[in-house]
Amino acid sequence: MTATVERPASRPRTGRRQPWKGRPERPPRGIGRHALLGGIALLWLIPLLWAVYTSLRSYEDTASNGYFSLPRSFGVDNYTDAWTQSGMPHFFWNSVLITVPAVLGTLLFSAAV
């Protein structure tokens, strides 16, 4: 005669491993790594944000109050002055005249393959 063994009903798996009874649950892995990478990202961003901050201030405000002061107002006058005084439109159109035909030629020849 054959004996039939019934298995007890198991609990449904939730996808998360249950901690051992005698040991506290470990914190999730990677918290230290993410904190370190976040700190490095902030250290990398600080000089960039500082450059943008100082570029939006007027020269007179920076000269009279120094770099480590709150500005009276923000403006894009430095960018417009740099654009017009440096001849940037000429260089921009030179780049457009080289880039647009190069991209269109690449698309045309790669579509023909």
N, CA, C and O of each residue as an XYZ file, in Angstrom:
452
protein
N       0.816     -1.153      0.000
C       0.000      0.000      0.000
C       0.880      1.244      0.000
O       1.958      1.247      0.595
N       0.422      2.296     -0.665
C       1.193      3.522     -0.790
C       0.646      4.566      0.169
O      -0.561      4.797      0.248
N       1.564      5.189      0.895
C       1.150      6.230      1.839
C       1.213      7.591      1.150
O       2.163      7.882      0.424
N       0.227      8.397      1.374
C       0.186      9.742      0.813
C       0.572     10.727      1.904
O       0.015     10.720      3.001
N       1.537     11.572      1.577
C       2.002     12.566      2.540
C       1.479     13.930      2.102
O       1.706     14.366      0.973
N       0.793     14.576      2.993
C       0.286     15.906      2.679
C       1.236     16.950      3.248
O       1.665     16.863      4.399
N       1.548     17.922      2.431
C       2.411     19.011      2.889
C       1.554     20.089      3.531
O       0.434     20.355      3.095
N       2.092     20.701      4.565
C       1.319     21.794      5.171
C       1.260     22.978      4.209
O       2.174     23.198      3.415
N       0.191     23.719      4.293
C       0.025     24.887      3.417
C       1.094     25.919      3.752
O       1.275     26.289      4.912
N       1.788     26.372      2.733
C       2.851     27.348      2.966
C       2.304     28.758      2.804
O       1.307     28.994      2.121
N       2.990     29.679      3.453
C       2.596     31.081      3.344
C       2.980     31.608      1.961
O       3.999     31.194      1.409
N       2.196     32.496      1.405
C       2.583     33.061      0.103
C       3.840     33.911      0.249
O       4.010     34.633      1.232
N       4.694     33.815     -0.725
C       5.941     34.578     -0.688
C       5.673     36.026     -1.067
O       4.957     36.315     -2.026
N       6.260     36.919     -0.299
C       6.071     38.348     -0.564
C       7.226     38.921     -1.356
O       7.189     40.092     -1.735
N       8.247     38.130     -1.616
C       9.390     38.621     -2.358
C      10.469     39.190     -1.458
O      11.573     39.473     -1.923
N      10.175     39.361     -0.195
C      11.155     39.897      0.741
C      11.509     38.819      1.743
O      10.637     38.132      2.273
N      12.769     38.684      1.989
C      13.241     37.661      2.901
C      12.946     38.063      4.337
O      13.200     39.199      4.739
N      12.419     37.143      5.093
C      12.097     37.403      6.489
C      13.378     37.339      7.324
O      14.206     36.454      7.109
N      13.553     38.262      8.272
C      14.760     38.216      9.105
C      14.714     37.034     10.061
O      13.650     36.513     10.397
N      15.887     36.636     10.480
C      15.949     35.563     11.464
C      15.371     36.063     12.766
O      15.388     37.259     13.058
N      14.868     35.143     13.530
C      14.203     35.529     14.777
C      15.170     36.129     15.792
O      14.802     37.061     16.506
N      16.392     35.619     15.874
C      17.301     36.061     16.915
C      18.182     37.229     16.526
O      19.001     37.668     17.334
N      18.042     37.748     15.318
C      18.952     38.783     14.845
C      18.141     39.953     14.285
O      17.160     39.730     13.575
N      18.531     41.199     14.590
C      17.781     42.333     14.036
C      17.983     42.432     12.526
O      18.989     41.970     11.987
N      17.023     43.032     11.869
C      17.079     43.162     10.413
C      18.165     44.146     10.012
O      18.319     45.200     10.628
N      18.922     43.794      8.968
C      19.983     44.667      8.463
C      19.385     45.809      7.661
O      18.364     45.634      6.996
N      20.011     46.975      7.718
C      19.518     48.069      6.875
C      19.778     47.745      5.405
O      20.653     46.935      5.097
N      19.038     48.359      4.509
C      19.240     48.085      3.086
C      20.660     48.426      2.647
O      21.271     49.371      3.147
N      21.166     47.649      1.719
C      22.518     47.876      1.212
C      22.551     49.095      0.302
O      21.544     49.465     -0.300
N      23.705     49.701      0.212
C      23.904     50.781     -0.738
C      23.617     52.171     -0.205
O      23.809     53.146     -0.931
N      23.165     52.301      1.030
C      22.870     53.640      1.546
C      24.152     54.460      1.646
O      24.173     55.630      1.266
N      25.204     53.861      2.148
C      26.482     54.568      2.254
C      27.032     54.955      0.895
O      27.561     56.052      0.717
N      26.904     54.048     -0.062
C      27.386     54.318     -1.414
C      26.612     55.478     -2.039
O      27.200     56.361     -2.663
N      25.294     55.469     -1.866
C      24.486     56.552     -2.426
C      24.776     57.882     -1.732
O      24.786     58.930     -2.378
N      25.009     57.845     -0.434
C      25.348     59.081      0.280
C      26.687     59.630     -0.205
O      26.835     60.838     -0.390
N      27.658     58.750     -0.410
C      28.962     59.180     -0.914
C      28.839     59.774     -2.315
O      29.402     60.832     -2.592
N      28.110     59.101     -3.191
C      27.950     59.611     -4.552
C      27.164     60.919     -4.578
O      27.457     61.800     -5.386
N      26.172     61.054     -3.705
C      25.435     62.313     -3.613
C      26.327     63.449     -3.141
O      26.231     64.567     -3.646
N      27.198     63.170     -2.171
C      28.136     64.189     -1.702
C      29.119     64.602     -2.779
O      29.423     65.786     -2.928
N      29.619     63.629     -3.534
C      30.536     63.945     -4.634
C      29.821     64.766     -5.701
O      30.399     65.702     -6.254
N      28.570     64.424     -5.994
C      27.809     65.191     -6.986
C      27.615     66.636     -6.530
O      27.714     67.561     -7.336
N      27.339     66.829     -5.244
C      27.204     68.197     -4.733
C      28.516     68.962     -4.826
O      28.531     70.134     -5.204
N      29.620     68.300     -4.481
C      30.919     68.963     -4.597
C      31.231     69.326     -6.043
O      31.888     70.335     -6.299
N      30.776     68.526     -6.977
C      31.003     68.796     -8.389
C      30.104     69.934     -8.872
O      30.510     70.719     -9.729
N      28.894     70.030     -8.333
C      27.947     71.045     -8.790
C      28.196     72.426     -8.198
O      27.836     73.426     -8.819
N      28.792     72.510     -7.031
C      28.970     73.807     -6.364
C      29.735     74.806     -7.238
O      29.264     75.935     -7.380
N      30.886     74.466     -7.834
C      31.564     75.461     -8.682
C      30.746     75.864     -9.907
O      30.785     77.022    -10.324
N      30.009     74.922    -10.484
C      29.185     75.272    -11.644
C      28.064     76.231    -11.261
O      27.811     77.211    -11.962
N      27.399     75.950    -10.156
C      26.331     76.841     -9.705
C      26.882     78.209     -9.308
O      26.237     79.233     -9.534
N      28.076     78.221     -8.716
C      28.701     79.493     -8.345
C      29.038     80.311     -9.593
O      28.879     81.532     -9.590
N      29.499     79.656    -10.650
C      29.815     80.363    -11.894
C      28.557     80.959    -12.512
O      28.582     82.090    -12.997
N      27.466     80.216    -12.501
C      26.205     80.747    -13.035
C      25.721     81.906    -12.171
O      25.252     82.919    -12.691
N      25.835     81.758    -10.857
C      25.413     82.815     -9.930
C      26.185     84.107    -10.183
O      25.588     85.180    -10.266
N      27.502     84.010    -10.305
C      28.290     85.223    -10.514
C      28.113     85.781    -11.920
O      28.270     86.985    -12.120
N      27.792     84.943    -12.897
C      27.601     85.460    -14.255
C      26.301     86.240    -14.389
O      26.167     87.064    -15.293
N      25.354     85.995    -13.514
C      24.079     86.713    -13.576
C      24.108     88.032    -12.809
O      23.133     88.783    -12.842
N      25.205     88.324    -12.123
C      25.343     89.590    -11.396
C      26.021     90.626    -12.278
O      26.790     90.284    -13.175
N      25.734     91.877    -12.020
C      26.405     92.934    -12.777
C      27.824     93.119    -12.254
O      28.128     92.788    -11.108
N      28.682     93.650    -13.111
C      30.071     93.866    -12.703
C      30.153     94.904    -11.588
O      30.941     94.754    -10.654
N      29.351     95.942    -11.682
C      29.378     96.997    -10.670
C      28.998     96.452     -9.297
O      29.609     96.808     -8.289
N      27.998     95.597     -9.263
C      27.567     95.003     -7.995
C      28.668     94.123     -7.411
O      28.913     94.151     -6.205
N      29.322     93.353     -8.250
C      30.398     92.484     -7.774
C      31.607     93.302     -7.338
O      32.238     92.982     -6.330
N      31.940     94.358     -8.088
C      33.104     95.175     -7.746
C      32.893     95.938     -6.444
O      33.833     96.103     -5.667
N      31.681     96.402     -6.197
C      31.450     97.198     -4.986
C      31.215     96.332     -3.753
O      31.628     96.708     -2.656
N      30.563     95.185     -3.908
C      30.207     94.363     -2.746
C      31.034     93.092     -2.600
O      31.005     92.472     -1.537
N      31.756     92.691     -3.611
C      32.549     91.470     -3.549
C      31.756     90.259     -4.031
O      30.550     90.329     -4.269
N      32.472     89.153     -4.165
C      31.851     87.937     -4.689
C      30.925     87.263     -3.687
O      29.957     86.611     -4.078
N      31.211     87.414     -2.404
C      30.453     86.704     -1.375
C      29.365     87.579     -0.766
O      29.217     87.630      0.455
N      28.614     88.257     -1.600
C      27.521     89.093     -1.117
C      26.267     88.780     -1.920
O      26.330     88.217     -3.013
N      25.147     89.152     -1.360
C      23.891     88.951     -2.074
C      23.737     90.051     -3.121
O      24.009     91.216     -2.833
N      23.311     89.704     -4.313
C      23.196     90.714     -5.369
C      21.956     91.576     -5.189
O      20.976     91.173     -4.562
N      22.026     92.767     -5.753
C      20.844     93.633     -5.746
C      19.828     93.145     -6.770
O      18.621     93.196     -6.532
N      20.325     92.670     -7.914
C      19.429     92.150     -8.952
C      20.209     91.184     -9.839
O      21.437     91.223     -9.910
N      19.469     90.333    -10.499
C      20.046     89.406    -11.462
C      19.696     89.887    -12.861
O      18.661     90.522    -13.060
N      20.549     89.589    -13.826
C      20.266     89.972    -15.202
C      21.130     89.184    -16.164
O      22.107     88.547    -15.768
N      20.761     89.235    -17.423
C      21.511     88.525    -18.457
C      22.338     89.492    -19.296
O      22.733     89.168    -20.416
N      22.597     90.666    -18.760
C      23.365     91.669    -19.501
C      24.771     91.183    -19.830
O      25.301     91.508    -20.892
N      25.380     90.416    -18.940
C      26.721     89.896    -19.212
C      26.714     88.972    -20.428
O      27.655     88.978    -21.221
N      25.661     88.185    -20.572
C      25.575     87.268    -21.711
C      25.341     88.028    -23.017
O      25.937     87.699    -24.043
N      24.484     89.035    -22.980
C      24.245     89.802    -24.212
C      25.487     90.596    -24.608
O      25.790     90.718    -25.795
N      26.210     91.137    -23.624
C      27.453     91.848    -23.939
C      28.492     90.904    -24.537
O      29.155     91.249    -25.515
N      28.632     89.734    -23.962
C      29.602     88.766    -24.485
C      29.217     88.318    -25.889
O      30.090     88.122    -26.734
N      27.933     88.155    -26.149
C      27.472     87.708    -27.465
C      27.770     88.759    -28.526
O      28.232     88.425    -29.617
N      27.507     90.029    -28.214
C      27.670     91.071    -29.227
C      29.119     91.529    -29.368
O      29.558     91.796    -30.486
N      29.866     91.628    -28.292
C      31.220     92.167    -28.357
C      32.242     91.166    -28.882
O      33.302     91.568    -29.363
N      31.952     89.888    -28.800
C      32.948     88.897    -29.210
C      32.788     88.443    -30.651
O      33.609     87.666    -31.139
N      31.769     88.898    -31.337
C      31.547     88.430    -32.703
C      30.987     87.016    -32.738
O      31.173     86.295    -33.719
N      30.311     86.621    -31.685
C      29.788     85.265    -31.578
C      28.779     84.911    -32.672
O      28.775     83.762    -33.112
N      27.918     85.833    -33.142
C      26.998     85.446    -34.219
C      27.723     84.940    -35.470
O      27.255     84.006    -36.122
N      28.846     85.545    -35.802
C      29.625     85.103    -36.965
C      30.110     83.669    -36.764
O      29.984     82.836    -37.662
N      30.659     83.384    -35.596
C      31.158     82.035    -35.319
C      30.021     81.023    -35.233
O      30.178     79.869    -35.634
N      28.880     81.455    -34.712
C      27.722     80.569    -34.628
C      27.258     80.157    -36.022
O      26.994     78.980    -36.268
N      27.160     81.124    -36.932
C      26.708     80.790    -38.285
C      27.745     79.958    -39.035
O      27.377     79.135    -39.874
N      29.027     80.155    -38.752
C      30.040     79.264    -39.331
C      29.795     77.823    -38.886
O      29.893     76.896    -39.690
N      29.480     77.640    -37.620
C      29.205     76.295    -37.110
C      27.955     75.707    -37.749
O      27.924     74.522    -38.079
N      26.924     76.530    -37.925
C      25.690     76.053    -38.555
C      25.961     75.649    -40.001
O      25.455     74.625    -40.461
N      26.759     76.447    -40.727
C      27.045     76.138    -42.130
C      27.858     74.856    -42.288
O      27.783     74.213    -43.335
N      28.618     74.476    -41.293
C      29.371     73.226    -41.357
C      28.531     72.054    -40.856
O      28.556     70.976    -41.450
N      27.792     72.257    -39.775
C      27.095     71.153    -39.114
C      25.876     70.675    -39.887
O      25.693     69.469    -40.052
N      25.046     71.582    -40.361
C      23.799     71.179    -41.026
C      24.073     70.352    -42.283
O      23.475     69.285    -42.421
N      24.943     70.776    -43.210
C      25.212     69.904    -44.362
C      25.861     68.572    -43.968
O      25.601     67.549    -44.601
N      26.698     68.577    -42.936
C      27.329     67.325    -42.510
C      26.286     66.341    -41.991
O      26.339     65.156    -42.318
N      25.344     66.817    -41.191
C      24.303     65.935    -40.654
C      23.379     65.470    -41.769
O      23.036     64.289    -41.836
N      22.973     66.381    -42.642
C      22.088     65.986    -43.741
C      22.778     65.005    -44.689
O      22.148     64.057    -45.158
N      24.056     65.219    -44.975
C      24.794     64.287    -45.822
C      24.924     62.915    -45.180
O      24.795     61.896    -45.857
N      25.178     62.884    -43.887
C      25.268     61.607    -43.182
C      23.941     60.873    -43.221
O      23.907     59.666    -43.457
N      22.845     61.589    -42.991
C      21.525     60.957    -43.050
C      21.207     60.458    -44.454
O      20.650     59.372    -44.614
N      21.551     61.232    -45.459
C      21.269     60.842    -46.839
C      22.050     59.593    -47.224
O      21.486     58.650    -47.780
N      23.351     59.585    -46.929
C      24.171     58.443    -47.325
C      23.897     57.207    -46.479
O      24.014     56.087    -46.978
N      23.538     57.381    -45.221
C      23.237     56.204    -44.403
C      21.866     55.636    -44.743
O      21.635     54.443    -44.547
N      20.955     56.455    -45.245
C      19.647     55.948    -45.656
C      19.746     55.181    -46.968
O      18.905     54.328    -47.250
N      20.758     55.473    -47.770
C      20.921     54.800    -49.056
C      21.527     53.408    -48.907
O      21.505     52.627    -49.859
N      22.054     53.089    -47.763
C      22.717     51.784    -47.573
C      21.720     50.697    -47.401
O      22.095     49.537    -47.231
